[in-house]
Amino acid sequence: MPQNEPPELQELTKASAGLLYPSESDEPFDALAWPGGTAASARQAIAAHVGPGRKIQEVPVDRFFADLRGADDAGRFDELRRVLESNLDGLSVFRVGDGEVQVDIYLIGKTRAGDWTGLHTVSIET
């Protein structure tokens, strides 16, 4: 891991390593970091990243993780939530592309430095 990465990004990368999001095609998580910039909210940060035309739906954090309680790696998902919440302020979950076959899922919040940081994965839904 490069030493210039924010410590929060390092923690998220470590916590999500080898963890797969269960859908029709189990997908890994990728850590992300975007400068705080002008996005005043997590939704605005997501919208700026994905561009116009894709539907963005916020999912309550409790519901997102409740849906993973039956997963093979349920304990690791509980630990992932703990790591996310201890490293990020205002953790939010978004589904981008609702109604599409490939839905992007973002779990993001702000670091102490004010940057948007979190995880991205994909849900395949046919």
C-alpha positions in Angstrom: 0.0 0.0 0.0 1.5 3.4 -0.9 2.4 5.3 2.2 0.8 8.5 1.0 -2.7 7.0 1.1 -4.9 8.4 3.8 -5.0 6.1 6.9 -8.8 5.7 6.5 -8.3 4.3 3.0 -5.7 1.9 4.2 -8.1 0.7 7.0 -11.0 0.2 4.5 -8.7 -1.6 2.0 -7.6 -4.0 4.8 -11.1 -4.6 6.1 -12.5 -5.4 2.7 -9.6 -7.5 1.3 -11.0 -10.8 0.0 -14.6 -9.9 0.9 -17.2 -10.3 -1.9 -20.5 -8.6 -2.1 -23.1 -11.3 -2.7 -25.3 -10.9 -5.8 -25.7 -13.0 -9.0 -22.0 -12.5 -9.5 -20.1 -12.0 -6.2 -17.9 -8.9 -6.6 -15.0 -7.5 -4.6 -14.9 -4.1 -3.0 -12.6 -1.3 -4.2 -11.5 1.5 -1.9 -12.0 5.0 -3.2 -11.0 8.5 -2.1 -12.2 11.7 -3.7 -11.1 15.2 -2.7 -13.8 17.0 -0.6 -14.1 19.7 -3.2 -17.4 21.4 -3.6 -19.8 18.4 -3.0 -21.7 19.4 0.1 -23.3 16.0 0.5 -22.5 12.4 -0.1 -25.3 12.3 -2.8 -23.6 15.2 -4.6 -20.2 13.5 -4.4 -21.7 10.4 -6.0 -23.6 12.3 -8.6 -20.4 14.2 -9.6 -18.5 10.9 -9.9 -21.1 8.8 -11.9 -22.2 11.6 -14.2 -25.7 12.5 -15.4 -28.4 10.1 -16.3 -28.0 7.3 -13.7 -30.6 6.9 -11.0 -29.1 7.3 -7.5 -30.9 5.7 -4.6 -29.8 6.1 -1.0 -30.2 2.9 1.1 -30.3 3.2 4.9 -27.0 1.9 6.3 -28.9 -0.4 8.8 -30.9 -2.0 5.9 -27.8 -2.5 3.7 -26.0 -4.4 6.5 -29.1 -6.3 7.7 -29.4 -7.7 4.1 -25.9 -9.2 4.6 -26.6 -11.0 7.9 -27.3 -14.2 6.0 -24.2 -14.1 3.9 -21.4 -16.6 4.4 -19.1 -13.8 5.6 -21.7 -12.2 7.9 -19.1 -11.7 10.6 -16.7 -10.0 8.2 -19.5 -7.7 7.0 -20.2 -6.7 10.7 -16.5 -5.9 11.1 -16.5 -4.0 7.8 -19.3 -1.8 9.1 -17.5 -1.2 12.3 -14.3 -0.1 10.4 -16.4 2.1 8.1 -18.2 3.8 10.9 -15.1 4.3 13.0 -13.1 5.9 10.1 -15.8 7.9 8.3 -18.2 10.6 9.4 -21.7 10.4 8.0 -21.5 7.0 6.4 -24.0 6.7 3.6 -24.9 3.9 1.1 -26.0 4.5 -2.4 -27.2 2.3 -5.3 -26.5 3.8 -8.7 -28.2 2.5 -11.7 -31.3 1.0 -10.0 -33.2 -1.0 -12.6 -30.0 -1.8 -14.6 -28.3 -5.1 -14.8 -25.1 -3.7 -13.2 -25.8 -1.6 -10.2 -22.9 0.3 -8.6 -22.9 0.4 -4.8 -21.0 3.0 -2.9 -20.5 3.2 0.9 -19.0 6.6 1.5 -18.4 9.2 4.2 -15.9 11.9 5.1 -12.5 11.5 6.6 -11.2 13.8 9.3 -9.4 15.7 6.5 -12.7 16.3 4.8 -12.3 14.0 1.8 -14.9 11.6 0.5 -13.7 8.0 1.1 -15.3 4.6 1.1 -15.9 1.5 -0.8 -17.4 0.6 -4.2 -18.7 -2.7 -5.4 -21.1 -4.0 -8.0 -24.4 -5.9 -7.8 -25.4 -7.9 -10.8 -29.2 -8.1 -11.0 -30.9 -9.8 -13.9 
